[in-house]
Amino acid sequence: MSDDTTIRYLSLAWIRELTREVGESEALRELATEHEIGVTQIVTGGPEGDVTYHLRVGDGEASFGAGPAEPEDVRMQQDWETAVAVATGDTNAQEAFITGKILLFGDQQALMAAQPVFGALDSIFSAVRERTRYE
């Protein structure tokens, strides 16, 4: 994808771009030798309706894509406004959890143990964010 092309947040093109970036990430592959987690993210009420995507790491592999994680350790759900605010940095994700704007289901211990994975994922999201439009 060229840098002058923007993709809409949570569109299939956005999911495909993140799928590619995650698949090419040496850092995530390395972390996937030490960590194992499946996270499903559900965003409700967006321009394209509800969107479900996932991140799965383990056994030296990292994947991102449409649909739920299998197996799923953690599920997070939030509305479009919250997702955009967190994605653009207008809202802190921890604050959104604490205030109940992001609902968390499943193994919270697994989520905490996988924090290095989310640190690496954040740099990927940052790179894609520069080519993403939030409308």
Beta strands, then each sheet from edge to edge (+ up, - down):
strand 1: 7-8
strand 2: 37-46
strand 3: 49-58
strand 4: 61-66
strand 5: 74-79
strand 6: 102-106
strand 7: 132-133
sheet 1: 1+ 7+
sheet 2: 4+ 3- 2+ 5+ 6-
end
